[in-house]
Amino acid sequence: MGRGKIVIRRIDDTTSRQVTFSKRRNGLLKKAKELSILCDAEVGVIVVSNTGRLYEFASTSIRSIVERYNKEQEDYQLMSPTSEAKFWQREAETLRQQLKYLEENQRQLTGEELNGLSVKDLENLESQLEMSLNSIRTKKDQLFTDEIQQLNRQGVISHQENMKLFKEVNVLQKENAELQKKVHGENDINDIKRYSMQPHGFSTRCNLDGPIDLQLCQPQQRDCEMPENATNLRLQLP
């Protein structure tokens, strides 16, 4: 959780004001030192407390920085409009020269306008191109390596998902086999019970969808021939 915003106004409490001044002064001087080191800048900071105590930081010398500041301010104030216009013209000409140099250098890197270059210049240009190619190849190899690692990670994740699905399919197949075994076992038991309950002297056909033929026979004669008065019954079941 971040610290809340502090209202920028004078701190009434003397102790709190002194503590805040000490902390912020140290932070300001630390940032000035970092700026001078990181950016190779000439930095000077002067802080005077409400009690009149002086604190300062200078990357070189606080006196030289103050003198340079005063000189720049005097030159700026004494500069006439004509002098100011000439100053900006010189700045514009400098920028045009820098732009021209950069454009020529860019064309030479692409292999154009090489007639005026000496052997030493061509060697330097070749070295620059080789360094650029090495940097490009290194970056390309790094990108390829990152992509391969990413694909390998995705392959491992896909393999794990496939193994998980394979196990789930096996479990479902086992459950399906057990259910089929139970269903077929109950059907066999029902068939046995149905056939055991049929009365003697009746015969049924295996086709349950069509009509069932029932035949009632008299006791057989000695010559095993059907008597003429045998009764033949045919029942139509829905």
NULO-532104 format. One record per residue (C-alpha): y, x, z. Coordinates in steps of 0.25 Angstrom, whole numbers, padded with zeros to 4 digits, always signed. Example, Ala and Ser with C-alpha at 12.3 -4.5 7.8 and 13.67 -1.06 7.14 Angstrom:
REM residues 2
-0018+0049+0031 -0004+0055+0029 
REM end
This chain:
REM residues 238
+0000+0000+0000 +0013+0006-0004 +0025+0008+0004 +0036-0003+0004 +0049-0001-0002 +0060+0004+0007 +0074-0001+0006 +0084+0010+0003 +0095+0009+0013 +0099+0018+0025 +0090+0019+0036 +0096+0014+0049 +0087+0021+0059 +0090+0036+0061 +0076+0041+0063 +0070+0033+0051 +0082+0038+0042 +0080+0053+0046 +0064+0051+0044 +0067+0045+0030 +0077+0056+0027 +0067+0067+0030 +0056+0061+0022 +0064+0058+0010 +0071+0071+0010 +0058+0079+0010 +0053+0070-0001 +0065+0072-0010 +0065+0087-0008 +0050+0087-0011 +0052+0079-0024 +0064+0089-0028 +0054+0101-0026 +0043+0094-0034 +0053+0091-0046 +0058+0105-0046 +0044+0111-0047 +0038+0101-0056 +0049+0100-0066 +0055+0114-0065 +0068+0107-0061 +0080+0113-0053 +0081+0103-0042 +0091+0103-0030 +0091+0093-0019 +0101+0092-0007 +0100+0082+0004 +0109+0080+0016 +0105+0071+0027 +0114+0062+0035 +0115+0072+0046 +0120+0083+0036 +0108+0091+0035 +0105+0097+0021 +0092+0098+0014 +0090+0104+0000 +0080+0108-0011 +0082+0116-0023 +0073+0121-0033 +0081+0134-0036 +0094+0134-0028 +0102+0122-0023 +0115+0130-0025 +0112+0133-0040 +0108+0118-0042 +0121+0113-0036 +0129+0123-0045 +0122+0119-0057 +0124+0104-0054 +0139+0106-0052 +0140+0114-0065 +0133+0103-0073 +0142+0093-0067 +0154+0101-0070 +0150+0103-0084 +0147+0089-0086 +0160+0084-0081 +0168+0094-0089 +0161+0091-0102 +0170+0084-0112 +0165+0074-0122 +0165+0084-0133 +0157+0094-0125 +0147+0083-0121 +0145+0079-0135 +0142+0093-0139 +0132+0094-0127 +0124+0082-0132 +0125+0087-0146 +0118+0101-0142 +0108+0093-0134 +0105+0084-0146 +0104+0097-0155 +0094+0103-0145 +0085+0091-0145 +0085+0091-0161 +0081+0105-0161 +0069+0102-0151 +0065+0090-0159 +0065+0099-0172 +0057+0110-0165 +0046+0099-0160 +0045+0093-0174 +0043+0107-0181 +0033+0110-0170 +0025+0097-0172 +0025+0099-0188 +0019+0113-0186 +0009+0108-0177 +0004+0098-0188 +0004+0110-0198 +0017+0108-0205 +0029+0117-0207 +0021+0130-0204 +0028+0139-0215 +0038+0145-0206 +0029+0149-0195 +0024+0163-0192 +0010+0167-0188 +0013+0167-0174 +0019+0153-0175 +0006+0148-0182 -0002+0154-0171 +0006+0148-0160 +0005+0134-0168 -0010+0136-0169 -0012+0139-0154 -0004+0126-0151 -0013+0118-0160 -0025+0124-0154 -0020+0121-0140 -0017+0107-0145 -0031+0105-0151 -0038+0110-0139 -0030+0100-0130 -0033+0089-0140 -0048+0093-0140 -0049+0094-0125 -0042+0080-0123 -0052+0074-0134 -0064+0080-0127 -0059+0075-0113 -0058+0061-0119 -0072+0061-0125 -0077+0066-0112 -0070+0055-0105 -0076+0044-0115 -0090+0050-0114 -0089+0049-0099 -0084+0035-0100 -0095+0031-0109 -0106+0038-0100 -0101+0030-0088 -0101+0017-0097 -0115+0020-0101 -0120+0022-0087 -0114+0009-0083 -0120+0002-0095 -0134+0008-0091 -0133+0003-0077 -0129-0011-0082 -0141-0011-0091 -0150-0006-0080 -0145-0017-0071 -0147-0028-0082 -0161-0022-0085 -0165-0024-0071 -0159-0038-0070 -0167-0042-0083 -0180-0037-0077 -0177-0045-0064 -0175-0057-0073 -0188-0055-0081 -0196-0053-0068 -0190-0066-0063 -0193-0073-0076 -0207-0068-0076 -0209-0073-0062 -0203-0087-0065 -0212-0088-0078 -0224-0084-0069 -0221-0095-0059 -0219-0106-0070 -0232-0103-0077 -0239-0102-0064 -0234-0116-0060 -0238-0122-0074 -0252-0117-0073 -0254-0123-0060 -0248-0136-0065 -0258-0136-0077 -0270-0134-0068 -0266-0145-0059 -0263-0155-0071 -0277-0152-0077 -0284-0153-0063 -0278-0167-0061 -0284-0173-0075 -0294-0184-0073 -0309-0182-0078 -0312-0188-0091 -0298-0186-0097 -0294-0175-0107 -0279-0171-0110 -0274-0163-0122 -0265-0151-0120 -0253-0157-0128 -0244-0163-0118 -0233-0167-0127 -0242-0177-0135 -0251-0189-0131 -0263-0187-0122 -0276-0192-0126 -0285-0197-0115 -0300-0201-0118 -0309-0208-0108 -0324-0207-0111 -0336-0214-0106 -0347-0207-0100 -0355-0200-0111 -0368-0205-0117 -0380-0197-0118 -0378-0194-0132 -0364-0189-0129 -0358-0199-0139 -0345-0207-0137 -0348-0222-0135 -0341-0232-0144 -0334-0239-0132 -0327-0226-0127 -0313-0229-0124 -0302-0220-0130 -0289-0220-0123 -0276-0213-0129 -0264-0213-0120 -0250-0209-0125 -0242-0202-0115 -0227-0200-0116 
REM end
